[in-house]
């Protein structure tokens, strides 16, 4: 199976509403908003680690851009919520100088 090349980026033109976008075949689609950053790593067949722990590589040079070797993918997304005006439950974030509520979600 051949997979089309896809590029994911964060469009921060509007710093109050950064969005995660996907570009495939020259077509750009919005995936999510309020995304500050993300990274994608891959574990691949033939990794030369000395232990049985699966290691994720975030640079395609590590597997020579040979995507057929990939056996597992890890995606980390950093998002934010709208500012919390009450400040009752808050976390101060220096990047935006605001207070936000924090949740943790794992899939």
N, CA, C and O atoms as a GROMACS GRO file, in nm:
protein
  428
    1UNK      N    1   0.084  -0.116   0.000
    1UNK     CA    2   0.000   0.000   0.000
    1UNK      C    3   0.090   0.124   0.000
    1UNK      O    4   0.183   0.134   0.080
    2UNK      N    5   0.062   0.217  -0.088
    2UNK     CA    6   0.136   0.341  -0.097
    2UNK      C    7   0.055   0.451  -0.029
    2UNK      O    8  -0.064   0.468  -0.056
    3UNK      N    9   0.122   0.526   0.059
    3UNK     CA   10   0.055   0.635   0.130
    3UNK      C   11   0.106   0.767   0.073
    3UNK      O   12   0.227   0.785   0.056
    4UNK      N   13   0.015   0.859   0.045
    4UNK     CA   14   0.052   0.990  -0.006
    4UNK      C   15   0.128   1.068   0.101
    4UNK      O   16   0.094   1.059   0.219
    5UNK      N   17   0.230   1.145   0.061
    5UNK     CA   18   0.300   1.228   0.160
    5UNK      C   19   0.206   1.333   0.218
    5UNK      O   20   0.128   1.396   0.147
    6UNK      N   21   0.214   1.351   0.349
    6UNK     CA   22   0.130   1.445   0.421
    6UNK      C   23   0.220   1.532   0.508
    6UNK      O   24   0.316   1.483   0.568
    7UNK      N   25   0.189   1.662   0.514
    7UNK     CA   26   0.262   1.754   0.600
    7UNK      C   27   0.166   1.814   0.700
    7UNK      O   28   0.060   1.864   0.663
    8UNK      N   29   0.202   1.809   0.829
    8UNK     CA   30   0.124   1.871   0.934
    8UNK      C   31   0.201   1.991   0.986
    8UNK      O   32   0.322   1.982   1.009
    9UNK      N   33   0.132   2.104   1.005
    9UNK     CA   34   0.195   2.225   1.059
    9UNK      C   35   0.096   2.296   1.150
    9UNK      O   36  -0.025   2.271   1.146
   10UNK      N   37   0.150   2.385   1.234
   10UNK     CA   38   0.066   2.471   1.317
   10UNK      C   39   0.068   2.609   1.255
   10UNK      O   40   0.174   2.671   1.242
   11UNK      N   41  -0.049   2.657   1.216
   11UNK     CA   42  -0.063   2.791   1.160
   11UNK      C   43  -0.090   2.887   1.276
   11UNK      O   44  -0.197   2.885   1.336
   12UNK      N   45   0.009   2.971   1.306
   12UNK     CA   46  -0.005   3.064   1.418
   12UNK      C   47  -0.020   3.208   1.370
   12UNK      O   48   0.020   3.301   1.440
   13UNK      N   49  -0.077   3.226   1.250
   13UNK     CA   50  -0.101   3.360   1.199
   13UNK      C   51  -0.182   3.442   1.299
   13UNK      O   52  -0.151   3.559   1.324
   14UNK      N   53  -0.286   3.382   1.356
   14UNK     CA   54  -0.364   3.444   1.462
   14UNK      C   55  -0.320   3.378   1.593
   14UNK      O   56  -0.361   3.266   1.622
   15UNK      N   57  -0.237   3.447   1.672
   15UNK     CA   58  -0.182   3.387   1.794
   15UNK      C   59  -0.289   3.354   1.897
   15UNK      O   60  -0.264   3.276   1.989
   16UNK      N   61  -0.407   3.413   1.885
   16UNK     CA   62  -0.517   3.381   1.977
   16UNK      C   63  -0.589   3.252   1.938
   16UNK      O   64  -0.666   3.198   2.018
   17UNK      N   65  -0.566   3.202   1.818
   17UNK     CA   66  -0.632   3.080   1.771
   17UNK      C   67  -0.539   3.001   1.678
   17UNK      O   68  -0.566   2.992   1.559
   18UNK      N   69  -0.429   2.943   1.732
   18UNK     CA   70  -0.341   2.863   1.646
   18UNK      C   71  -0.413   2.735   1.602
   18UNK      O   72  -0.485   2.673   1.680
   19UNK      N   73  -0.394   2.694   1.476
   19UNK     CA   74  -0.464   2.578   1.424
   19UNK      C   75  -0.366   2.476   1.367
   19UNK      O   76  -0.262   2.512   1.311
   20UNK      N   77  -0.401   2.350   1.382
   20UNK     CA   78  -0.325   2.240   1.323
   20UNK      C   79  -0.382   2.213   1.185
   20UNK      O   80  -0.502   2.189   1.171
   21UNK      N   81  -0.296   2.218   1.082
   21UNK     CA   82  -0.342   2.196   0.946
   21UNK      C   83  -0.267   2.080   0.882
   21UNK      O   84  -0.152   2.052   0.916
   22UNK      N   85  -0.334   2.013   0.788
   22UNK     CA   86  -0.276   1.902   0.713
   22UNK      C   87  -0.274   1.942   0.566
   22UNK      O   88  -0.374   1.991   0.513
   23UNK      N   89  -0.160   1.920   0.500
   23UNK     CA   90  -0.148   1.946   0.356
   23UNK      C   91  -0.115   1.814   0.287
   23UNK      O   92  -0.015   1.750   0.318
   24UNK      N   93  -0.200   1.776   0.193
   24UNK     CA   94  -0.181   1.653   0.117
   24UNK      C   95  -0.222   1.679  -0.027
   24UNK      O   96  -0.336   1.720  -0.053
   25UNK      N   97  -0.131   1.657  -0.118
   25UNK     CA   98  -0.161   1.678  -0.260
   25UNK      C   99  -0.194   1.822  -0.291
   25UNK      O  100  -0.273   1.849  -0.382
   26UNK      N  101  -0.133   1.916  -0.218
   26UNK     CA  102  -0.158   2.058  -0.242
   26UNK      C  103  -0.285   2.112  -0.179
   26UNK      O  104  -0.314   2.231  -0.191
   27UNK      N  105  -0.361   2.025  -0.112
   27UNK     CA  106  -0.486   2.067  -0.046
   27UNK      C  107  -0.462   2.076   0.104
   27UNK      O  108  -0.412   1.981   0.165
   28UNK      N  109  -0.497   2.191   0.164
   28UNK     CA  110  -0.478   2.212   0.307
   28UNK      C  111  -0.612   2.206   0.379
   28UNK      O  112  -0.708   2.272   0.339
   29UNK      N  113  -0.617   2.126   0.487
   29UNK     CA  114  -0.738   2.110   0.568
   29UNK      C  115  -0.706   2.146   0.712
   29UNK      O  116  -0.597   2.116   0.761
   30UNK      N  117  -0.801   2.210   0.781
   30UNK     CA  118  -0.787   2.236   0.924
   30UNK      C  119  -0.824   2.110   1.001
   30UNK      O  120  -0.929   2.051   0.978
   31UNK      N  121  -0.736   2.070   1.093
   31UNK     CA  122  -0.759   1.950   1.173
   31UNK      C  123  -0.815   1.988   1.311
   31UNK      O  124  -0.912   1.927   1.357
   32UNK      N  125  -0.754   2.086   1.377
   32UNK     CA  126  -0.797   2.128   1.510
   32UNK      C  127  -0.751   2.270   1.536
   32UNK      O  128  -0.655   2.318   1.475
   33UNK      N  129  -0.822   2.338   1.626
   33UNK     CA  130  -0.777   2.471   1.663
   33UNK      C  131  -0.728   2.469   1.808
   33UNK      O  132  -0.742   2.369   1.878
   34UNK      N  133  -0.670   2.580   1.851
   34UNK     CA  134  -0.611   2.593   1.984
   34UNK      C  135  -0.497   2.494   2.007
   34UNK      O  136  -0.478   2.446   2.118
   35UNK      N  137  -0.422   2.462   1.901
   35UNK     CA  138  -0.306   2.373   1.910
   35UNK      C  139  -0.181   2.458   1.911
   35UNK      O  140  -0.156   2.535   1.818
   36UNK      N  141  -0.101   2.445   2.016
   36UNK     CA  142   0.021   2.522   2.029
   36UNK      C  143   0.138   2.451   1.961
   36UNK      O  144   0.224   2.516   1.902
   37UNK      N  145   0.143   2.319   1.968
   37UNK     CA  146   0.252   2.245   1.905
   37UNK      C  147   0.220   2.096   1.899
   37UNK      O  148   0.125   2.050   1.961
   38UNK      N  149   0.301   2.024   1.825
   38UNK     CA  150   0.284   1.880   1.814
   38UNK      C  151   0.413   1.819   1.761
   38UNK      O  152   0.496   1.889   1.704
   39UNK      N  153   0.428   1.686   1.778
   39UNK     CA  154   0.540   1.615   1.718
   39UNK      C  155   0.497   1.472   1.692
   39UNK      O  156   0.409   1.419   1.760
   40UNK      N  157   0.560   1.410   1.593
   40UNK     CA  158   0.528   1.274   1.553
   40UNK      C  159   0.656   1.193   1.554
   40UNK      O  160   0.757   1.233   1.497
   41UNK      N  161   0.651   1.078   1.620
   41UNK     CA  162   0.767   0.989   1.624
   41UNK      C  163   0.729   0.852   1.571
   41UNK      O  164   0.611   0.816   1.570
   42UNK      N  165   0.827   0.776   1.527
   42UNK     CA  166   0.801   0.643   1.471
   42UNK      C  167   0.900   0.542   1.527
   42UNK      O  168   1.018   0.571   1.543
   43UNK      N  169   0.849   0.422   1.557
   43UNK     CA  170   0.934   0.308   1.590
   43UNK      C  171   0.941   0.224   1.463
   43UNK      O  172   0.839   0.205   1.396
   44UNK      N  173   1.059   0.175   1.431
   44UNK     CA  174   1.072   0.107   1.302
   44UNK      C  175   1.141  -0.028   1.315
   44UNK      O  176   1.216  -0.053   1.410
   45UNK      N  177   1.115  -0.113   1.218
   45UNK     CA  178   1.174  -0.246   1.209
   45UNK      C  179   1.323  -0.233   1.186
   45UNK      O  180   1.366  -0.159   1.097
   46UNK      N  181   1.403  -0.305   1.264
   46UNK     CA  182   1.548  -0.302   1.245
   46UNK      C  183   1.618  -0.198   1.330
   46UNK      O  184   1.737  -0.174   1.311
   47UNK      N  185   1.546  -0.136   1.425
   47UNK     CA  186   1.610  -0.041   1.516
   47UNK      C  187   1.716  -0.116   1.596
   47UNK      O  188   1.693  -0.228   1.640
   48UNK      N  189   1.831  -0.057   1.613
   48UNK     CA  190   1.944  -0.127   1.674
   48UNK      C  191   1.959  -0.101   1.823
   48UNK      O  192   2.070  -0.105   1.876
   49UNK      N  193   1.849  -0.074   1.892
   49UNK     CA  194   1.859  -0.053   2.037
   49UNK      C  195   1.895  -0.184   2.105
   49UNK      O  196   1.858  -0.292   2.059
   50UNK      N  197   1.966  -0.173   2.216
   50UNK     CA  198   2.017  -0.292   2.285
   50UNK      C  199   1.914  -0.355   2.378
   50UNK      O  200   1.936  -0.466   2.426
   51UNK      N  201   1.805  -0.289   2.405
   51UNK     CA  202   1.704  -0.344   2.496
   51UNK      C  203   1.573  -0.368   2.422
   51UNK      O  204   1.562  -0.340   2.303
   52UNK      N  205   1.475  -0.418   2.494
   52UNK     CA  206   1.346  -0.450   2.433
   52UNK      C  207   1.248  -0.333   2.436
   52UNK      O  208   1.132  -0.348   2.397
   53UNK      N  209   1.292  -0.217   2.483
   53UNK     CA  210   1.205  -0.101   2.492
   53UNK      C  211   1.190  -0.038   2.355
   53UNK      O  212   1.289  -0.014   2.285
   54UNK      N  213   1.067  -0.012   2.316
   54UNK     CA  214   1.039   0.050   2.187
   54UNK      C  215   1.081   0.196   2.192
   54UNK      O  216   1.031   0.272   2.275
   55UNK      N  217   1.170   0.237   2.105
   55UNK     CA  218   1.216   0.376   2.101
   55UNK      C  219   1.154   0.446   1.982
   55UNK      O  220   1.148   0.391   1.872
   56UNK      N  221   1.108   0.568   2.006
   56UNK     CA  222   1.047   0.647   1.899
   56UNK      C  223   1.148   0.748   1.848
   56UNK      O  224   1.218   0.813   1.926
   57UNK      N  225   1.155   0.761   1.717
   57UNK     CA  226   1.249   0.851   1.652
   57UNK      C  227   1.168   0.963   1.587
   57UNK      O  228   1.071   0.938   1.516
   58UNK      N  229   1.210   1.086   1.612
   58UNK     CA  230   1.137   1.201   1.563
   58UNK      C  231   1.203   1.265   1.442
   58UNK      O  232   1.162   1.372   1.398
   59UNK      N  233   1.305   1.199   1.388
   59UNK     CA  234   1.375   1.247   1.269
   59UNK      C  235   1.373   1.136   1.164
   59UNK      O  236   1.431   1.029   1.188
   60UNK      N  237   1.308   1.156   1.050
   60UNK     CA  238   1.301   1.052   0.947
   60UNK      C  239   1.437   1.009   0.894
   60UNK      O  240   1.448   0.902   0.833
   61UNK      N  241   1.542   1.089   0.916
   61UNK     CA  242   1.676   1.046   0.875
   61UNK      C  243   1.718   0.920   0.948
   61UNK      O  244   1.799   0.843   0.897
   62UNK      N  245   1.664   0.897   1.069
   62UNK     CA  246   1.702   0.780   1.148
   62UNK      C  247   1.667   0.649   1.078
   62UNK      O  248   1.737   0.550   1.097
   63UNK      N  249   1.562   0.647   0.998
   63UNK     CA  250   1.525   0.526   0.924
   63UNK      C  251   1.534   0.548   0.773
   63UNK      O  252   1.471   0.477   0.694
   64UNK      N  253   1.613   0.648   0.734
   64UNK     CA  254   1.641   0.672   0.592
   64UNK      C  255   1.520   0.705   0.509
   64UNK      O  256   1.517   0.675   0.390
   65UNK      N  257   1.418   0.767   0.570
   65UNK     CA  258   1.294   0.800   0.499
   65UNK      C  259   1.228   0.677   0.436
   65UNK      O  260   1.147   0.690   0.344
   66UNK      N  261   1.262   0.557   0.487
   66UNK     CA  262   1.200   0.434   0.438
   66UNK      C  263   1.077   0.406   0.524
   66UNK      O  264   1.086   0.333   0.623
   67UNK      N  265   0.964   0.463   0.487
   67UNK     CA  266   0.843   0.456   0.567
   67UNK      C  267   0.785   0.315   0.576
   67UNK      O  268   0.700   0.289   0.661
   68UNK      N  269   0.829   0.224   0.489
   68UNK     CA  270   0.780   0.086   0.496
   68UNK      C  271   0.834   0.015   0.620
   68UNK      O  272   0.782  -0.090   0.656
   69UNK      N  273   0.938   0.069   0.685
   69UNK     CA  274   0.993   0.009   0.806
   69UNK      C  275   0.915   0.044   0.933
   69UNK      O  276   0.934  -0.019   1.036
   70UNK      N  277   0.829   0.144   0.926
   70UNK     CA  278   0.758   0.193   1.044
   70UNK      C  279   0.660   0.087   1.095
   70UNK      O  280   0.582   0.030   1.020
   71UNK      N  281   0.668   0.062   1.227
   71UNK     CA  282   0.579  -0.035   1.289
   71UNK      C  283   0.484   0.027   1.392
   71UNK      O  284   0.383  -0.033   1.426
   72UNK      N  285   0.517   0.147   1.440
   72UNK     CA  286   0.434   0.213   1.540
   72UNK      C  287   0.458   0.364   1.531
   72UNK      O  288   0.568   0.408   1.499
   73UNK      N  289   0.353   0.442   1.560
   73UNK     CA  290   0.362   0.587   1.553
   73UNK      C  291   0.314   0.646   1.685
   73UNK      O  292   0.214   0.602   1.741
   74UNK      N  293   0.387   0.747   1.734
   74UNK     CA  294   0.347   0.821   1.855
   74UNK      C  295   0.324   0.966   1.816
   74UNK      O  296   0.411   1.029   1.755
   75UNK      N  297   0.208   1.020   1.852
   75UNK     CA  298   0.175   1.159   1.822
   75UNK      C  299   0.150   1.232   1.954
   75UNK      O  300   0.069   1.189   2.035
   76UNK      N  301   0.220   1.342   1.973
   76UNK     CA  302   0.200   1.427   2.091
   76UNK      C  303   0.147   1.561   2.044
   76UNK      O  304   0.205   1.625   1.956
   77UNK      N  305   0.035   1.604   2.104
   77UNK     CA  306  -0.025   1.732   2.068
   77UNK      C  307  -0.035   1.818   2.194
   77UNK      O  308  -0.079   1.770   2.299
   78UNK      N  309   0.007   1.943   2.183
   78UNK     CA  310  -0.005   2.037   2.294
   78UNK      C  311  -0.115   2.136   2.256
   78UNK      O  312  -0.102   2.210   2.159
   79UNK      N  313  -0.222   2.135   2.333
   79UNK     CA  314  -0.334   2.224   2.305
   79UNK      C  315  -0.362   2.312   2.425
   79UNK      O  316  -0.299   2.299   2.530
   80UNK      N  317  -0.455   2.401   2.409
   80UNK     CA  318  -0.492   2.488   2.519
   80UNK      C  319  -0.642   2.512   2.515
   80UNK      O  320  -0.708   2.490   2.413
   81UNK      N  321  -0.694   2.556   2.627
   81UNK     CA  322  -0.835   2.591   2.636
   81UNK      C  323  -0.847   2.742   2.632
   81UNK      O  324  -0.746   2.814   2.635
   82UNK      N  325  -0.968   2.790   2.625
   82UNK     CA  326  -0.989   2.933   2.635
   82UNK      C  327  -0.947   2.980   2.774
   82UNK      O  328  -0.952   2.902   2.869
   83UNK      N  329  -0.907   3.104   2.788
   83UNK     CA  330  -0.867   3.155   2.920
   83UNK      C  331  -0.976   3.135   3.023
   83UNK      O  332  -1.095   3.143   2.991
   84UNK      N  333  -0.936   3.108   3.146
   84UNK     CA  334  -1.028   3.085   3.256
   84UNK      C  335  -1.045   3.216   3.332
   84UNK      O  336  -0.957   3.252   3.411
   85UNK      N  337  -1.155   3.288   3.312
   85UNK     CA  338  -1.170   3.420   3.374
   85UNK      C  339  -1.186   3.417   3.525
   85UNK      O  340  -1.156   3.516   3.591
   86UNK      N  341  -1.233   3.305   3.583
   86UNK     CA  342  -1.257   3.301   3.727
   86UNK      C  343  -1.128   3.282   3.806
   86UNK      O  344  -1.121   3.323   3.922
   87UNK      N  345  -1.028   3.221   3.746
   87UNK     CA  346  -0.900   3.190   3.811
   87UNK      C  347  -0.916   3.099   3.932
   87UNK      O  348  -0.821   3.082   4.008
   88UNK      N  349  -1.034   3.040   3.951
   88UNK     CA  350  -1.055   2.950   4.065
   88UNK      C  351  -0.972   2.822   4.047
   88UNK      O  352  -0.904   2.778   4.140
   89UNK      N  353  -0.977   2.766   3.929
   89UNK     CA  354  -0.895   2.649   3.895
   89UNK      C  355  -0.809   2.695   3.779
   89UNK      O  356  -0.859   2.711   3.668
   90UNK      N  357  -0.682   2.715   3.803
   90UNK     CA  358  -0.603   2.773   3.696
   90UNK      C  359  -0.459   2.722   3.694
   90UNK      O  360  -0.408   2.667   3.792
   91UNK      N  361  -0.400   2.743   3.585
   91UNK     CA  362  -0.258   2.721   3.563
   91UNK      C  363  -0.210   2.841   3.484
   91UNK      O  364  -0.264   2.870   3.377
   92UNK      N  365  -0.113   2.911   3.534
   92UNK     CA  366  -0.063   3.030   3.464
   92UNK      C  367   0.034   2.985   3.356
   92UNK      O  368   0.132   2.915   3.384
   93UNK      N  369   0.008   3.024   3.232
   93UNK     CA  370   0.095   2.990   3.120
   93UNK      C  371   0.166   3.116   3.073
   93UNK      O  372   0.101   3.215   3.037
   94UNK      N  373   0.295   3.112   3.073
   94UNK     CA  374   0.374   3.230   3.041
   94UNK      C  375   0.371   3.265   2.892
   94UNK      O  376   0.389   3.381   2.855
   95UNK      N  377   0.348   3.166   2.807
   95UNK     CA  378   0.345   3.190   2.663
   95UNK      C  379   0.237   3.290   2.625
   95UNK      O  380   0.261   3.379   2.543
   96UNK      N  381   0.120   3.275   2.683
   96UNK     CA  382   0.008   3.362   2.648
   96UNK      C  383  -0.028   3.460   2.760
   96UNK      O  384  -0.117   3.543   2.744
   97UNK      N  385   0.042   3.450   2.872
   97UNK     CA  386   0.018   3.535   2.989
   97UNK      C  387  -0.128   3.526   3.037
   97UNK      O  388  -0.187   3.625   3.080
   98UNK      N  389  -0.183   3.408   3.030
   98UNK     CA  390  -0.322   3.389   3.072
   98UNK      C  391  -0.333   3.273   3.169
   98UNK      O  392  -0.235   3.204   3.197
   99UNK      N  393  -0.453   3.251   3.218
   99UNK     CA  394  -0.483   3.140   3.307
   99UNK      C  395  -0.572   3.043   3.233
   99UNK      O  396  -0.670   3.083   3.170
  100UNK      N  397  -0.540   2.915   3.239
  100UNK     CA  398  -0.616   2.814   3.166
  100UNK      C  399  -0.647   2.697   3.258
  100UNK      O  400  -0.581   2.677   3.359
  101UNK      N  401  -0.747   2.620   3.221
  101UNK     CA  402  -0.775   2.494   3.289
  101UNK      C  403  -0.697   2.387   3.217
  101UNK      O  404  -0.678   2.395   3.096
  102UNK      N  405  -0.652   2.286   3.290
  102UNK     CA  406  -0.570   2.180   3.231
  102UNK      C  407  -0.641   2.045   3.241
  102UNK      O  408  -0.697   2.010   3.345
  103UNK      N  409  -0.638   1.972   3.133
  103UNK     CA  410  -0.688   1.834   3.128
  103UNK      C  411  -0.582   1.747   3.065
  103UNK      O  412  -0.498   1.795   2.988
  104UNK      N  413  -0.585   1.620   3.097
  104UNK     CA  414  -0.494   1.523   3.037
  104UNK      C  415  -0.578   1.417   2.971
  104UNK      O  416  -0.670   1.363   3.033
  105UNK      N  417  -0.549   1.387   2.844
  105UNK     CA  418  -0.625   1.287   2.771
  105UNK      C  419  -0.529   1.194   2.701
  105UNK      O  420  -0.438   1.238   2.631
  106UNK      N  421  -0.548   1.065   2.719
  106UNK     CA  422  -0.463   0.966   2.652
  106UNK      C  423  -0.553   0.872   2.576
  106UNK      O  424  -0.658   0.830   2.624
  107UNK      N  425  -0.510   0.838   2.456
  107UNK     CA  426  -0.588   0.747   2.371
  107UNK      C  427  -0.518   0.616   2.357
  107UNK      O  428  -0.568   0.526   2.290
   0.00000   0.00000   0.00000
